[in-house]
């Protein structure tokens, strides 16, 4: 099959949802246009932005960084080393190699050095690893952005991620999560940087094809701590529909984002709730206005007594987690002495 | 495995969404309780109601009739012979046999005799068979109910039907359809009888098990004119989720029905729109406030000049369809003469 755009080269990527098939070069043009369109439609980024791109070593975040650089945005990569044996080393390697190939050095935060590695913290706090990871990452997104004078944080969530999350939120009518789900969460007072998801219009398959054809070497293994079976089921279920009715995912997500959709509250409310909720923007069964550690997420946040981050409690979730690890370590050291 | 209710007999039906397994007798009790609970929760029926049960010959409608009779409701069955070669005869046979076994004679409407058999009408009107069928059925539901002084019309839609339709409406954000989707559509002025779906809480598997264990002989073939691939894909997609997360369907549908759900308008508006829209309550891509034959569904309906049914046009959709068949037959007869 010939490329539907240049009509000369052989098509390498078939996209039924766009009634199209492209050769590699034309696919790059198409993909970047889709991302630019996603940025333009929701005004995610301005040309003068300093963008902190959160890179995990997976395809989505590396592809995001690649496209934003090619589009001329001023970017730096942030890699958070979660302290997970083997997996974290392999991920970091990919991030460093990719960054080096583009003449960049990413900002690296090592949670082990910060005294809050995910596996130990989850054990100490008796919480799910993914929940702990979300809280810790959000903390560093805001902190590194503030320290480095970044105007915006970008993450690599794609259309499949967003629609799976939307479906899960709808199946359980999680109104708070629905109100908070958006590719644009604006900056709010008190140290909350703007957060955007520029890949919201492109699918997982498209992102993988872009990474593969661009020769980006990314980790394909999933995080060993997070086998998020729930979100995989939603993805599979939507893939089944998408296969029979190409284009359903984007119609579903765009219709959800319509400002007239009664399920949407204002993005400002959403951003505030997102920043201080222990569950943050991730879907979690049964999460309401009260966070799982009892921190209520209504009203106006104040500064954390320990680190200054916005919180509705005396100290923020991050500092409380860190304190639990510290106390446990102290008890253990005491026990040994 | 033993029955979880009586703990004596062998379990015959396994219900993961209820964390239960039942022997046939206990399953009958369970199933009837579920239906009663669905009726009670949404006040679908009152003890003094005269219920017109629409029976197609399939499992859902015959099971519905069976349960309503066992629960002591005053019921009559309505069978509409669609005039589809072979299929209609086989369906009618099952309805008549079931009715006879309960000492009943159903009301039978033969569309061929009424001058509006579905296959010919669809050809004459150049419309999809399912769309024609919906219009014609709704007409007779209201007409037979009025003639027979029935206070309510009951149809056999189950939880799988309703959630598949809900998912389709959500994926395309069909706000009009979402507002109109409810197991209870109240009676409104001008000849619109109340319409209810008492099986909304029970799944397809549960209904099939009830029919099978009760020895009800129903048609298993699908209507040959309606291979509704879309709704089957939605059902399959939800089955995949239900299998991994039993109970998701009922949570999804109950959450949708919550009066606080911002996607719901008042049921009265919904019923009015339902009665006069050519698409009626069925999901149809791209259907808005304007019906496909241009009949606007806003405002107050008036009486059809021909049959007196409520409509926003001069004559109702049913009469216009019937007129098209008559004209075409006349032209054909003229052509031959």
Contacts between the chains, C-beta under 8 A, distances in Angstrom:
chain1	res1	chain2	res2	distance
A	170	B	170	5.9
A	170	B	252	7.5
A	171	B	241	7.1
A	171	B	248	5.6
A	171	B	251	6.9
A	171	B	252	4.6
A	172	B	248	7.9
A	172	B	251	6.0
A	172	B	252	7.4
A	172	B	255	6.7
A	173	B	251	8.0
A	173	B	252	7.7
A	173	B	255	3.4
A	173	B	256	7.0
A	173	B	258	7.2
A	173	B	261	6.8
A	229	B	244	7.2
A	230	B	245	7.2
A	233	B	240	6.8
A	233	B	241	5.6
A	233	B	244	4.8
A	233	B	245	6.9
A	234	B	241	7.0
A	236	B	240	6.3
A	237	B	237	4.4
A	237	B	238	7.3
A	237	B	240	5.0
A	237	B	241	5.2
A	238	B	237	7.3
A	240	B	233	6.8
A	240	B	236	6.3
A	240	B	237	5.0
A	240	B	240	6.7
A	241	B	171	7.1
A	241	B	233	5.6
A	241	B	234	7.0
A	241	B	237	5.2
A	244	B	229	7.2
A	244	B	233	4.8
A	245	B	230	7.2
A	245	B	233	6.9
A	248	B	171	5.6
A	248	B	172	7.9
A	251	B	171	6.9
A	251	B	172	6.0
A	251	B	173	7.9
A	252	B	170	7.5
A	252	B	171	4.6
A	252	B	172	7.4
A	252	B	173	7.6
A	255	B	172	6.7
A	255	B	173	3.4
A	256	B	173	7.0
A	258	B	173	7.2
A	261	B	173	6.9
A	262	B	262	3.6
A	262	B	263	6.1
A	263	B	262	6.2
A	263	B	263	7.0
